[in-house]
Amino acid sequence: MDNEDFTLLIQNLQRPINCLTDQDRNIRKNGLSTLLKEISKTNKSYQIKILLTTNLNKNLLHTLNDPI
């Protein structure tokens, strides 16, 4: 996976990342499921890079109190 592929992956993950802060619980759950499915397909170094270069961390913090 090169930088172009990584950029495309981040663009495709942006919607599920944004869904994590939605008020609707089902949207948050679907966003989290999509993220887990797509991120698990990548190698470990890209998983770490995704966490460090996106707003995923901030949005995941919003879901900590939610039992979804």
C-alpha positions in Angstrom: 0.0 0.0 0.0 1.6 3.3 -1.1 0.7 6.9 -0.1 -2.0 7.2 -2.8 -3.7 4.0 -1.5 -3.4 5.3 2.1 -5.0 8.7 1.1 -7.8 6.9 -0.6 -8.4 4.7 2.4 -8.5 7.7 4.7 -11.0 9.4 2.4 -13.2 6.3 2.5 -13.0 6.1 6.3 -13.9 9.7 6.9 -17.6 9.1 6.8 -17.6 6.3 9.3 -15.2 8.3 11.5 -17.7 11.2 11.5 -20.6 8.9 12.2 -19.0 8.1 15.6 -20.2 11.5 16.9 -23.8 11.3 15.5 -26.7 11.6 17.9 -28.4 8.5 16.5 -27.1 5.4 18.2 -27.6 3.1 15.1 -25.5 5.4 13.0 -22.7 5.3 15.6 -22.9 1.6 15.7 -22.8 1.2 12.0 -19.9 3.6 11.7 -17.9 1.7 14.3 -18.7 -1.6 12.6 -17.5 -0.2 9.2 -14.3 1.1 10.8 -13.5 -2.2 12.5 -14.1 -4.1 9.2 -12.1 -1.8 7.0 -9.2 -1.1 9.4 -8.7 -4.8 10.1 -8.0 -5.3 6.4 -4.9 -3.1 6.5 -1.5 -4.0 7.9 -0.4 -2.9 11.4 1.8 0.0 10.3 -1.2 1.6 8.4 -3.5 0.9 11.4 -1.2 3.0 13.6 -0.9 5.7 10.9 -4.7 5.9 10.6 -4.9 6.5 14.3 -2.2 9.2 14.3 -3.3 11.1 11.2 -7.0 11.2 11.4 -9.6 12.6 13.9 -10.4 9.0 14.8 -9.0 9.3 18.3 -11.1 12.3 19.2 -14.3 10.6 17.8 -13.6 7.3 19.5 -13.3 9.2 22.8 -16.9 10.3 22.4 -18.0 6.7 22.1 -16.4 5.5 25.3 -19.5 6.0 27.5 -21.8 4.5 24.9 -22.4 0.8 25.3 -22.7 0.2 21.5 
